């Protein structure tokens, strides 16, 4: 693709439970190395700037109004050779491939990605929640130890069917109180 100048990633759904997929897409392309997140604003969705070590910053859009079935999330990368779009093939039908990876992990005990990289994805989303709450840039090492989200509410909503309808951010805020 040549030199990468900037990138934009977005996805649908609530802030935390689906925002992590947006960050996973970015991490899959750029690798580990996220440093800080800055909340940029809110309208119909949440916008953040993700700073990376020795890589271009990425504009993240959580809770974007895109179609779950046909286009769950995507990454646009601006390079010296033009703009390139990466999006998961087949919408949410990637579940079968994910289950194969999980089965391989169970059989071999070898994680498909380093554990530290998975933790970094979660820390980016938690830093985004903290940046939105505080209205300033948050480094990943400054994410409060008690940060989190309400997994029970997420699971209960899924059990009722239709997926999770909460904001995720409300649940994240509740642990800061």
Secondary structure as GFF3:
##gff-version 3
##sequence-region A 1 177
A	DSSP	beta_strand	4	11	.	.	.	ID=ss1
A	DSSP	alpha_helix	19	30	.	.	.	ID=ss2
A	DSSP	beta_strand	34	42	.	.	.	ID=ss3
A	DSSP	beta_strand	46	52	.	.	.	ID=ss4
A	DSSP	beta_strand	55	62	.	.	.	ID=ss5
A	DSSP	beta_strand	73	79	.	.	.	ID=ss6
A	DSSP	beta_strand	82	87	.	.	.	ID=ss7
A	DSSP	three_ten_helix	91	94	.	.	.	ID=ss8
A	DSSP	alpha_helix	95	108	.	.	.	ID=ss9
A	DSSP	alpha_helix	115	134	.	.	.	ID=ss10
A	DSSP	beta_strand	138	139	.	.	.	ID=ss11
A	DSSP	three_ten_helix	140	142	.	.	.	ID=ss12
A	DSSP	alpha_helix	151	160	.	.	.	ID=ss13
A	DSSP	alpha_helix	169	174	.	.	.	ID=ss14
###
